[in-house]
Amino acid sequence: MSECSSHPSNATGAHATHANNMPITRATFDEVMVPNYAPASFIPVRGKGSRVWDQTGREYIDFAGGIAVSSVGHAHDSVVAALVSQAQKLWHVANVMTNEPTLALARALVEKTFAERVFFCNSGAEANEAALKLARKWASDKFPSPNATHGETEKFEIVSCLNSFHGRTLFTVSVGGQPKYTQGFAPLPGGIKHVPYNDIEAMRAAVSDKTCCVIIEPIQGEGGVTPATKDFLHAVRELCDQHHALLIFDEVQSGAGRTGSLFAYMNCCAVPDILTSAKGLGGGFPIGAMLTTAAIAQHLGVGSHGTTYGGNPLACAVSLAVLDIISAPETLANVHARHDQFFAGLNEIGHKYNIFKEVRGQGLLIGCELADKWQGRAKDFVKASEKQSLMILMAGPNVIRLAPSLLITEADVAQGLEYFEAAVAELVAIESAAAIAAPAVKLAVVQPDPQASVRATV
Ligand SMILES: Cc1ncc(COP(=O)(O)O)c(C=O)c1O
C-alpha cells in the first residue's frame, strides 16, 4: 500500500515514433490534434508513485494527479497486477451480459456507502448525465402532469449552483454554472436554474414543487476549490425533502477518498439520493459511477438508459483494486496528515511572498487563491512550477489547485513544496525586476531557469 516515490528513470531519451518513423514530440500535438487543449511543453512517458518522467528522462513531482484522478499514484503494484490479471481473462462483453468485476465493484460500493444500486459508465460527465436523466425520469413517473401522454411533468426543474462544474456534454455543461463553457453551443437544454453557492436564501427561493433535483458539488473543484458549508448542505437536504426533490451530490472530484473520507458527504452528515463518482475511482483507468437507492433506481428500467462500455471488466477490476486502497484507514489517515503538511507549507510560502489571499480545501483537494496583485496569473505559477520539475493545476485564473495521489509521501510533499517555493521566488523576482524597470509593464512570460533542469537530473 506504500507509494514507491523514488525510482530511477529508465527513459532512454529517444522519442517514440509512429509508423513513418516520424518522432512524436509536443509539436505533433499541434499538427494532428483538435486544438481544444493547450498541454504542457513536455510529454510524460512514465510514472511511479508521485514521480513522473518525461521523454528526456527529466523527473517531476506530481501534485496534479492527472486532475484528481491518480488517487493511488502512478503504476501502483497491486493495481497493475489487477489490470494484468483481468487483461488475461476478459476485456469486454457489453451490457447484454454482466461480468464478475462489475458485480464485485458494485457490491463493494453498496457496502461502503448509502447506496443500494449502481450504474457504471466511463466518465464524470456521463455519471452526471445519468443522474440528471434519472431525476427527470423519476419525476415524470411519480409526478405526471394531469393529461400526460408522453411522460410530461411540471416537476422538471433542475437547480444547480453558479460556478459549478458537472462535465462537458451539452446537458452537464448547461447544468454547470459557468457560462464560459456553454458559449457558442446554444440552443441549450432548458429547465435549469442557477443560484450562488453556499447561499441558503437563494436556494430556498429557487427550490419549489417544480424542482425534480438539486445538484451540488460538496467542494467546487474546477470552479476554485471552494467547500460547501455544512449549513448549506443541510439546508439543501431539508429543502429537497420538503419539496419532494432529489438531492444529487456530484462527487466526481471530491469523492474516492480525496477529502479523507471515502466520499465527502460522509464528512457533513447530509446524505444524497444520488451520488456521482469518477476520476479517482479508477485511479487513471476511465470509469464513472452513479450510486442511488433501490427505490429511485427502479425508474431507470430496461432500455431507458445505457452505454456500451459501462461496467467494462478491465475498468471495474482496476477500480476494485483502487477502492481497496483508497478506503483503507491508513490511506485516509495519510490524506489528513499530508493535508496538514500542505497547509502549513503553503501558508508559510504564501506569507513569505505575499501571494495568497487564502489556502483552502479539504484533504488532498487544495486551492490557493491568489492575492489581488496576482489575480489572473494562476497559469504563470503552473508554468513556473513546471520549470522547477513540479506538476500543479489551476482552478480558474485565480486559484492554484493541488490534487496529488492520496498515497503521496511526507518526503515527496516536502520536496515538491521546495520546488514550488523556487517557482514562486522566481516569479516574484521577475515581477519585482519588471516593476523597477518599467512599473507599467507586467511580465507574463517566465524566463527559462537553467538551474532547474540541472537539479532535475540529479
Ligand atoms: C465535479 C466534477 N463533475 C464532473 C466532471 C466531469 O468529469 P469528466 O471529465 O470525467 O467527464 C468533473 C471534471 O473535472 C468534475 O470536477
The ligand as an SDF file (V2000), in Angstrom:
LIG
                    3D

 16 16  0  0  0  0  0  0  0  0999 V2000
  -17.1880   17.8860  -10.0800 C   0  0  0  0  0  0  0  0  0  0  0  0
  -16.9830   17.3530  -11.4720 C   0  0  0  0  0  0  0  0  0  0  0  0
  -18.0160   16.8040  -12.1100 N   0  0  0  0  0  0  0  0  0  0  0  0
  -17.8850   16.2990  -13.3470 C   0  0  0  0  0  0  0  0  0  0  0  0
  -16.6930   16.3580  -14.0140 C   0  0  0  0  0  0  0  0  0  0  0  0
  -16.5610   15.7960  -15.3850 C   0  0  0  0  0  0  0  0  0  0  0  0
  -15.8290   14.6120  -15.3460 O   0  0  0  0  0  0  0  0  0  0  0  0
  -15.2190   14.0110  -16.6830 P   0  0  0  0  0  0  0  0  0  0  0  0
  -14.1800   14.9670  -17.1680 O   0  0  0  0  0  0  0  0  0  0  0  0
  -14.6740   12.6730  -16.2850 O   0  0  0  0  0  0  0  0  0  0  0  0
  -16.3420   13.8940  -17.6620 O   0  0  0  0  0  0  0  0  0  0  0  0
  -15.5840   16.9350  -13.3920 C   0  0  0  0  0  0  0  0  0  0  0  0
  -14.3030   17.0420  -14.0880 C   0  0  0  0  0  0  0  0  0  0  0  0
  -13.4350   17.8190  -13.7510 O   0  0  0  0  0  0  0  0  0  0  0  0
  -15.7340   17.4580  -12.0860 C   0  0  0  0  0  0  0  0  0  0  0  0
  -14.7130   18.0300  -11.4340 O   0  0  0  0  0  0  0  0  0  0  0  0
  1  2  1  0
  2  3  1  0
  2 15  2  0
  3  4  2  0
  4  5  1  0
  5  6  1  0
  5 12  2  0
  6  7  1  0
  7  8  1  0
  8  9  2  0
  8 10  1  0
  8 11  1  0
 12 13  1  0
 12 15  1  0
 13 14  2  0
 15 16  1  0
M  END
$$$$
